[in-house]
C-alpha cells in the first residue's frame, strides 16, 4: 500500500523545549551518539566524554569515558538495569568496549564504575564500528559490526569482568550497516507475538547490498562456508546464516528490530526503510509487509506502537516525494515565513506512522537546507518522543489524549479507525468502547445501512456474556437498548430486531419485556422453528440460560404450548413450574409424581408439599407412597420412565394479521429505563398452533441418568399432617408406615404420630358406629393406650375419648395414671353397680379407701344394696375391719346416714369386734402388771446398791479362772477379777462381762435422745400408722414428749 494514500492526523503536539538554564548550550557540542533510559539522557562526544542529563535536561554528571582523542562512537543503556555500554574508537587502534555501572562510583574520579573493558578484535584492520547490538541484560553475547564487513561476537561475563571471548563470526566484502537481535519470535502481529519452539537467538545484519539472519545457539562457533557473492560466515558448524534478501541493502540506521512489546500491525522481526518503501522481514518468511513511500531515509525508530523515521532532503524533486497539505505543517528553528519558502523536496522531515491503522500520526519539517544540517538523534525520555536537530534545537512530540484523537476522527466520520484506535488503548473501558460502537451504528443507520448498523449495535452489547444483574443493568442503562428497539420497530425491520434481541438474551441483558417482545416477534413472524431454537438454547446448565425463563414459560403456557413450557422448565431447573403445568394444565398427576421422584430430595420436597392435596385427590396411592418414602428417609431419585406426553398446543385465533396489531401498543411503552415496563396481554401475541398445518418439531428427550442414593434429613412428620386432611385412609397408612421404623424416630415425632393416629382410629370407629369395623378401630385405639401410654398426653386421650364416647379409653387412661378412685367414682356416678363391684375387686387391694367408699355406696339405696347382695356387703365390712380402715363407731355412723342397712346385717360384725377388743384389753392389763412388778424389783436393787454393803464371795477370777489373789477388783455386778487381767490401769473400769449389755443400753438411749428431736420422723410414723394411739405411746416412751431441761443462766 502506498503511503501517499494514508490519511494524516495531527495526533501529536509538537513543542520546542530549551535545555536547563544551567547548561543552555548543552546540545550544541560535539555530540556523536545519544542514549536514554527511563529517567536520564546520555550524550557521547567526540572527545571521549559522556554527559548524563536529568529529565529536565540539566547536566548532572560528566566524566571521561575514553581518552580525549577517542570518540564515543556508540552507546546503549540496558533497559531495566543501571548498565551503560559504550564503544570508543580513534581508528589508530582497536575499538574499545566498556561496561559502566551507573549506580556505582569510582572513589578517585567520582565517575561511574567501569565494570569491564574489551578491545574489540577486527583482524588488526582499522575500520570504524558501524553498529552494535545487545540481546538482553546479561550482555552475552555482544555483536559489533565494522565498515569492512566483519562481524565480531563477544561472549563472556562482562558485568563481573570474568573474561570474554571474541571471534569474527561473519565477513563480507561490503560494509555491515546495521545489527539487531531477536529472540525466539516467529512473527509479530497486533499484540500477539508467537515464540518459536526452540527459543533460539537470531542476529539480523544488513549490508549495503543484502539482508541476512544469523542463528546464535550459545556456543562460540558459527557455521562456516562463505555465503554467496562477496562474503559469508566463517568458523565452526553450530550456527547458520541465511540470506533473507539478496536484492537490496540497507543504509546505516535504517534497520531496527521490532520490540516484542510493541504492536505495529505487520508481520516481521525487523523493519527496514529504503528510499522506495518501508519493509518488514521475518526469519521464516523473508520479506513481509511493504508500504510504498518514496524518498531518502536516514533513520528509523520505534515509539510505542508507532514507526518513526527521518527523511533527509532530496537532491531533486520527485513525484513520489510530494505530500499532501497535512504534511506541510512546519516546526523548527527560523521564522515561519522562511520555512514556508523551503521546497518540499529540500527539507528534513520527521514522520510518525501507525502501520496497523495505516495512517500518519505526525509529519513535521525539522529543519530546512538553509538551516544547519538535519536530525542529530531521536530518543524516548519520560514517556515522550524527542527529536534533536543538528542545530541544537530540541523538539518534544507529545501524543494527544485518546479523547482528542477520537473527537477528531468523529468529525471526519472515521468510526472504524476510531474503533481500531480505541481498541489498542491499554486502559480503555469496555463501556467507552461500546459507546464508539453505538456511534458508528447510529451513523450506519442514518445512511440506511440497517443490516450493518444492527451488527454494531450487537457489538455494543459487549463481547462477554453478562453474569450478574449489575452488568445487565449497565448494558441497558441510558435507554440505548430501548432506543435501538424503537428504531427497528419504526422501520418494520423485524428480522434485524429479532437478531438484536437474540444477542441481548445471549448476553444476559434482556429483561422480562425483551423476552416477551422476542417471543411475540417469533409468533408474529410465524417462525416456530426459531421459537424451538430459542427454547433449545436452554440446553445445559441453568446458569447458561440467557433469557428470562419465567417469561418464556408464561408466554408458552398462555399460548397452549405446554410441552415446550415443560421442556424449558425442566432444563432451567424450575421444578415448581413443571409440576404446576402437569397438575394444573395437563391434569397429569401421576406424571407429576414421576417427575417429583426424579428430583433430588431438597428439590422434590417443596413441590410435593405445595401440590400434595391435589395429588392425593387424584393419585392417592402413589402420592401416599411418595410421602412414606420421603418421610422415612428411603427416598431415592430415579429417572422418569417416560417423558411427558406430547400435548398439542391449544389453538388461539387471531383477529387480525401481520405485526401491525402488535406494534400498535409498542409506542405506549415507556423507554426511560431501557426496558419495556408493560407486557403484551393480547391473545394475538400468543403463539399459533402450527404454520400451515405443520406440526411443531418434537423436542429432544431427556436421557435418564444414574443417580446415587442421596443423604438428607427427613422432615418432621407433623409437617405433612395438613396435606391429608381430605384423605383419612391414606393418612392412617402414612402414619402406620412411619411407625414401622419407630426406633429411628425422635421422641417428639413419636408423640405426634401416636396422638394423631389415636385420634384417627377413634374417628374411623365413630364413622363405623354399629358396624363390625367399629370394634377393630377401637381395639387399635386401646392398643395405643395400653402399649404407648408414655407417648400420649393423658389430657389428650381423655379429651378425645370423651368427644368420641370411648369409655374404655377413659378407664384405661385413669388406670394407667393410677386414678383408681376416679374409675370407681365414675361407675358409681353412672349407677353402674356391677362396674363398681368389678373396679372394687380389681383395684381394692391397691386402693384400700375404695372399701370405705363402697360401703357408703352400697347403703346409698335399697336397689344398690339389693344388687350388691348381703354377702358382698359383709365382705366389705370385714375387709374394712381387717385393714383397720374404719372404727366400729365410724362404720355405725356411716350406716346410720340412711335406713337402708339394718342392725341384723352388722350384728355379727359388731359382736366379733367387741369380743376381740375385750381380749386385747385383758392382754394389755396383764402386760401392765408385769411391767410394774419388774420396775419395782429394779428400783429395789438400785436402792440396796446405794445403801447396803455388798459381800463378794467369788473365789476365782472371771477372766483367767485362777484363784483370786491380791490385787483384786470387785464389781457391783458380783463379778471379780485379777487387776492384771483387766488390762486397765487408769480411768473408769467396767466389768468386761457386763460391758456389751451396758453399751447396748447406752446406744438405745442415745438413739432415743436423737429421735426425740426428729419430729419429722414422728409425724411420718404417725401418718403411716393404723393405730395412732399405739404410735403416740411408743414415741412417748422414747422421750419425744419430755421437755428439755432448763438451762441455768
Secondary structure, 3 states (H helix, E strand, C coil): CEHHHCEECCCEEEEEECCCHHHCCHHHCCEEEEEECCCCEEEEECCCEEEEECCCCCEEEEEECCCCCCEEEEEEECCCCCEEEEEEECCCCCCEEEEEEEEEECCCCCCEEEEEEEECCCCCCCCCEEEEEECCCCCCCEEEEECCCCEEEEEECCCCCCCEEEEEEEEECCCEEEEEEEECEEEEECCEEEECCCCCEEEEEEECCCEEEEEECCCCCCCCCCCCCCEEECCCCCCCEEEEECCCCCCCCCEEECCCCCCCCCCCCEEEECCCEEEEEECCCEEEEEEECCCCCCEEEEECCEEEEEECCCCCCCHHHCCCHHHHCECCCCCHHHHHCCCHHHEEEEEEEECCCCEEEEEEEEEECCCCCCEEEEEEECCEEEEEECCCCEEEEEECCHHHHHHHHHHCCCHHHHHHHHHHCCCCCHHHHHHHHHHHHHHHHHCCCHHHHHHHHHHCCCCCCCCCHHHHHHHHHHHHHHHHHHHHHHCCCHHHHHHHHHHHHHCCCCCHHHHHHHHHHHHHCCCHHHHHHHHHCCCCCHHHCCCCHHHHHHHHHHCCCHHHHHHHHHHHCCHHHHHHHHHHHCCCHHHHHHHHHCCCHHHHHHHHHHCHHHHHHHCHHHHHHHHHHHHCCCCCCCCCCCCCCCCCCCCCCCCCCCCHHHHHHHCCCCCCCCCCCCCCCCHHHCCCCCECCECCCCCCCCCCCCCCCCCCCCCCHHHHHHHHCCCHHHHHHHHHHHHHHHHHCCHHHHHHHHHHHHHHHHHHHHHCCCCHHHHHHHHHHHHHHHHCHHHCCHHHHHHHHHHCCCHHHHHHHHHHCCCHHHHHHHHHHCCCHHHHHHHHHHHCCCCCHHHHHHHHHHCCCHHHHHHHCHHHHHHHHHHHHHHCCCCHHHHHHHHCCCCCCCHHHHHHHHHHHHHHHHHHHHHHHHHHHHHHHHHHHHHHHHHHHHHCCCCCCCCECCCCCCECCCCEEECCCCCEEEHHHHCCCCCCCCCCCCHHHHHHHHHHHHHHHHHHCCHHHHHHHHHHCCCHHHHHHHHHHCCCCCCCCCCCC
